[in-house]
Amino acid sequence: MEIAMFPTDVGESKSKYVAEVLKVIEESGLPYQLTPMATIIEGKSMEEVTSLIPKMYAALEKMGVGRVYSVVKFDIRPGKENRLQQKIESVQKHLSQG
């Protein structure tokens, strides 16, 4: 699951809010990768990763935000694990062959 979640009513800087959302992900123990525009989370099931969404929202709500923007994308491939690293390694392999 790739997710971007942040408040829109708090000014320009969003980093402290993103950090709170990341704490929720870290507490889950699921592998994740922070990128400049979103965070990618890997899990064994749809339920495992989507269960984090309300917890992320609750973390922002506790910070007093009034409006939250969120975009969620899925790449579902049953039976595959550690795809975060494997996808990167596959592209790097092709680059080195170039």
Secondary structure, DSSP 8 states (H G I E B T S, - for coil): -EEEEEESSS-S--HHHHHHHHHHHHHHT--EEE-SS-EEE--SSHHHHHTHHHHHHHHHHHTT-S-EEEEEE----TT---HHHHHHHHHHHHHHH-
